[in-house]
Amino acid sequence: MNWLNSMLSDGTDSSVSSKRVITFMSFLICGFALVADIFGYKVTPSLFESMIYLVIAGLGFTASEKFAKKEEK
């Protein structure tokens, strides 16, 4: 469970980053939708695409944190 907390925590301090939590939850929803579609349940394409866009944007914002200028304490 500690690895999950460290994955979702912000790089500057030990607080949990909301961008990472939303991205991870959107990724899980996309995974569940894919499995549901395999087993015959129909998933609304617009809903699935919106979750994909959330994942892409969240990963982009999280990756951009690594290149942002950091404040010195």
C-alpha positions in Angstrom: 0.0 0.0 0.0 3.0 2.3 0.6 3.9 2.1 -3.1 0.4 3.4 -4.1 0.8 6.3 -1.7 4.2 7.1 -3.1 2.9 6.9 -6.7 0.0 9.3 -6.0 2.0 11.7 -3.9 3.3 15.0 -5.2 7.0 15.3 -6.0 7.6 18.4 -3.9 6.1 17.2 -0.6 4.5 14.1 0.7 0.9 15.2 0.1 -1.3 13.3 -2.4 -1.7 15.0 -5.7 -5.2 15.4 -7.0 -4.1 15.3 -10.6 -2.5 11.9 -10.1 -5.5 10.5 -8.3 -8.0 11.7 -11.0 -5.7 10.3 -13.7 -5.4 6.9 -11.9 -9.1 6.7 -11.4 -9.8 7.5 -15.0 -7.4 4.9 -16.1 -9.1 2.3 -13.9 -12.5 3.3 -15.3 -11.1 2.9 -18.9 -9.8 -0.6 -17.9 -13.2 -1.6 -16.5 -14.9 -0.3 -19.6 -12.6 -2.4 -21.8 -13.3 -5.5 -19.8 -17.0 -4.9 -19.8 -16.9 -4.4 -23.6 -15.1 -7.7 -24.0 -17.9 -9.5 -22.1 -20.7 -8.0 -24.2 -21.7 -4.9 -22.2 -22.0 -1.8 -24.5 -20.1 1.2 -23.3 -21.0 4.6 -24.6 -18.2 5.7 -26.9 -18.4 9.4 -25.9 -18.0 8.4 -22.2 -15.0 6.2 -23.0 -13.4 8.9 -25.1 -13.8 11.5 -22.4 -12.1 9.2 -19.9 -9.3 8.6 -22.4 -8.9 12.4 -22.7 -8.7 12.7 -18.9 -6.0 10.1 -18.7 -4.0 11.8 -21.5 -4.3 15.3 -20.0 -3.5 14.0 -16.5 -0.4 12.2 -17.7 0.7 15.3 -19.6 0.2 17.6 -16.6 2.0 15.1 -14.3 4.9 14.8 -16.7 5.2 18.6 -17.0 5.7 18.9 -13.3 9.1 17.3 -13.8 10.2 20.1 -16.1 8.7 23.0 -14.1 11.0 25.3 -12.2 11.0 24.4 -8.5 11.0 26.9 -5.7 14.0 26.8 -3.4 13.3 26.8 0.3 
